[in-house]
Each structure stands twice: as C-alpha cells, then as structure tokens.
Amino acid sequence: MDVLDNYKKAWENQPEESNKVSSVEIYKMAHSKSSSIVKWIFIIGILEFIFWGAINLTIPDSFYKVYEDLDLMEYLNFFMILHYVVIAIFLYLFYVNFKRVSLVDNTKKLINRILKIRKTVKYYVFYNLATVFLGSIILNVIMFSDNNKLMKVMNPDNLALDIKQVITITVISQVIALFIILVLLWLFYKLVYGILLKKLNKNYKELLKLNEN
C-alpha cells in the first residue's frame, strides 16, 4: 500500500469536519504523482526518439542496398522523415500535457487532463504500431509491382527459382520479420507506457472518488 492509499484510508475513517483538510492533502498527493508520471512519459518519449535516431545513424549503408536496388530509398526516406515529424508532434503534446498537469488547481480539471493524457499516449502507441505495419505493406506493394526487378535483386545468383517461388520466399520472410518487430514493439510499449498508464489510471480513479465525496 503506497502513501496515497494510506491517506485515502485515513481520510475515509475521519470525522466529516476533518475530511475537507484531508481531501486537500489527498489531492496534492495525487496531483504530484500524476505530474511525475506525465513527466516520465515525456522523458521516455525523448529517450525513445534519441534511441531510434541513433540506430538509424549507425546502420551501415549495406543494409539499405536491397532498397536501393529496388528503387525504394525515395519512399523509405519519405516515410522516415514523416514519421519523425509526427513523433516530434507527439513529444510536444507530451510536454504540453506535463506543463498543464503541473498548473491545474482543482480536482475536476486534473481528472479531465488525465483523460486527455491517456488518450494521447494510446494514440502514440497505436500510431507507432500502425506505421510499422502500413509502411511495410506499402513498401512491399511497390516492391512486388515490378517482377523483373524483384527477380534480379532477390535472386542475384540465378538459382533455379521461378518468380512465384521468389515472391513466396520474400513474402514469408517479410511476414515473419514484420510479426517479430510488431510483437517486440508491442511488448515494449506494454511494459513501459502500460505501467505508467496503469499508475495514472489509479490516480484517476482516486480523484473520481475524491470528487464525488
């Protein structure tokens, strides 16, 4: 049982004339915890942005050779730039949420702000997963639009494979890779942002009870 739970239990057992004083302390505690959680959401978002940026900078050029041979670099660069712009917008929203939570001065406003924060984080997670999925689908559609180029790039050693076999092998490998990436991303978001949202939701429920009383 944390400090907020102790405050809540003591508050519920106090005489009515003491409840007003205790409710202020409970609000201050919930406000402080909510502000701290939102700050960590913003910090983790920044660290995630830096991490993926560093990964992209350290990937060797040879990794992109297949994309270059398939004339997909222009599309890939477009998606990456657009993705980072959208992520930057989300980070700005995280920062705005943190500042606004820090400045709210009553229970009702804090409840509404927490609701908006939860939605923003959920949209952020959904956007990242959807971007990986849809981006992969679009790139693959473009890639499979030219069978001759696909055959040349995916079968450079001229093995005894026809175009159907090459497409089958490519699709299977792409589906497996996409599935692994999506699962790892989902687990990461579930672990990191899921824990923070769970704590924020707990504060939200406590504030609802406080507001009702």
N, C-alpha and C positions, 0 to 999 in steps of 0.2 A: 504494500500500500504506500503510495507516494505522499508528498506533503499536501498536495491538493485534495486527495482523498481524506486525509486527516482533518483538514479544515472543514470539508463538507460534512463529515460525520459529526464533528463537534458543533457545527452551525445548526444542523438539524435537531440536535438534542438541547439546544439552548432555549431559554425563555423568549417569548416573542419580542420583548423590548430590546433584547441583545442581538436579535437576528440582523437588524439593519447594519450594525457595526461589523458583524462577522461577514455579511454578504459583500461588503466593500473589500474586505481582505481576500475573500474567495475570488472576486472579480479581478483584483490586482494580480493575484497568482495566476489565474487563467490567462489574463492579458499578457503577462510576462512570458509564460510558457508558449503561448501562441506566437508571439513576436519572435521568440527564439527559434521555433520550428520553421517559420517562414524565412528567417534569415538563413537557416541551414539549407532550405530548398534552393534559395538563390546561390549560396556558396557552392553547393554540389552541382548546380547547373553550370556555373562558371568553370568549375574543375572538369566537368564532362566536356564542355566546349573546348577547353585547352587540350585535354587528352586526345580527342579525335582530331583536332588540328595538328597536334604533334605527330600522331600516327600517319596522317596524310603526307606530312612533310618528310617523314623518314622512309616511306615506302619507295623502294628502288624503281627506276624507270622501266626496268624489265617486266615489272608486274603489269604495267599498262600496255605491253607490246601487243597482246591479243586485241585489246580495244582499239589500238592504233591500226592494226591490220584490218580490222572490221569497220574502220572509219566511224568509231563510236565515241572518240575522245571529245568531239564538239558537244555531243549530247551529255556525256558524263560530266564535263566541266560546267555545263549549264545547270544540271541538277545539283551539283555540289555547291555552286555559288548561291542558287536559290535556297538550298537547304540551310546554309549558314546564315543567310539573311533572315529567314524565318526563325531560326534558333535564337538569333540576336534579338528579335522582337519578343520572343518568349522570355528571354533573360531580362529584358527591360520591364516586362509585365511582372516578373517575379520581384524585381527591385521595387517597382511601384507598390506592389502588394505589401512588401515589407515595410515601406515607409508609411503607408496608410494604416496598417495594423498598429504600428507604433504610436500613431497620433489619435486613434479613436478614443473616445472618452465616455462611452456608455455601453451597456451590455447588448442592446439591440443592434447597434452599429457593428460591434465586434462579431456578433453572430452572422450578420449579413456579409461582412468582409471574409469570414472563414468560408462561407458557402462559395463565394467567388474564387477564393484561392484554391479550394478543392477542385472546382471546375477547370481552372486554368491548368493545374498540374495534370489532371486527367486528359485534357486536350493535348497537352505537351507529349505525354506518353503515347497517346493514340496517334498523334502526328508522326512521331519518330518511327513507330512500327509500320504505319501505313506508307510512309515514304520509302522505307526499305522494300516493302512488298511491291508497291506500284512502280517504283523506279526500276526494280528488277524485271517486272513484267514488260514495261515499255522498252527497255534496252534489249530484251530477248526478242520482242516482236520485230524490232528494227534489225536485229542480228539475223533472224531467220527469213527476212524478206529477200535476201539475195543468196540463193542456194549455192551458186558457183563460188562466191567469195567465202561462204561458210565452209564449203568442202575444202577449199585451198588452205584456209587458215587452220581448221580443226584436224585436217589430215595431211600435214606437210610431207610426210614420208610416203605418201601414195600407197597406203596399206589397202588390202583387198576389202574395202568397205564402200557400200553404195551410199547415196545421200540419205536414205531413210535410216540406215544404221548410224550414220554420223549425227543426224538430228536426234535420234533416240538416246544415244550416249550423252550428247550435250544436254538434252532436256533433263535426263535423270540426274546428272551431276549438278546441274543448276538448281533443281528442286531440292536435292539433299543439302547443298550449300545454303540455300535460302532458308530452309527449315531450321538448320542449326543456328544460323545468325539470328533469326526471329526468336527462337527459344532462349538463346543466351541473352538477347536484349530484354525480352520479357522478364526473365529471372532477375536481371539487374534492376530493372525498374520496379519490379515487385518487391525486391529486397530493400532497396534504398528509399525510393519515394513511397512505397507501400507502408513502410514502418512510420515514416514521417506523417503520412496522411492518417494513419491509424491513431497516432497521438493527437493530431489536430482534431480528428473526429471525436475523440474522447473529450477534449476541451469544449467542443461544440455542444455535446450532449449535456455537459455540466452547466454550461451557460444557459441552455434552454431551460433546465430545471430552475436555475437561479432566477431567470427572467419571469418564469411562471409564479414563483413564490414572491 
